[in-house]
Amino acid sequence: MDADSKCPVELLVTPTKSLVDDDLDVTLSGLRSWQTITLVAALTTEDDRTMLSHAHYVADHEGCLDLHRSSAHGGSYTGKHNHPRYN
């Protein structure tokens, strides 16, 4: 639990299983207001290659982050995306 948060940080990703190009709903709650965070996504392919991406975000005034509403401010990509951009 973050020292300034009222509750533990919660990460919710739905659906729990998807294809690589399916849109995902990714939300976080329990962050500090305006907290900067970096999300990292990893995908292992059928031939055991690992693809990674990362993006920097800022939580809203309530300490929440919804990737449908928030833009990445740097990392592997910028802007709004409903699924990670893998390198």
C-alpha positions, 0 to 999 in steps of 0.5 A: 500500500502506498503511504498516501493512498487510502487503499492498496493499488489495484490493477484490473485487466479485462478480458483475462485472455485475448489475442495480441490485437484485441483491445484490453480494458486496463485500469488502476486505482489506489494511486496518489493524485497525479502519481507518475507510473510506468506500465510494462507489458510482456508477451511470450510468443508460441516460439518462446520469443518475448516482446516487451513494451512500456509506457509512462502515465499520470494518474488523475486527481482521484488516483485512478488511471484508465488507459481508454481515457489516458494518454501515454507520455513516453516509453515505447509509444505515446498517445491512447492505445487499447493494447500494448505496442510491443517491440 
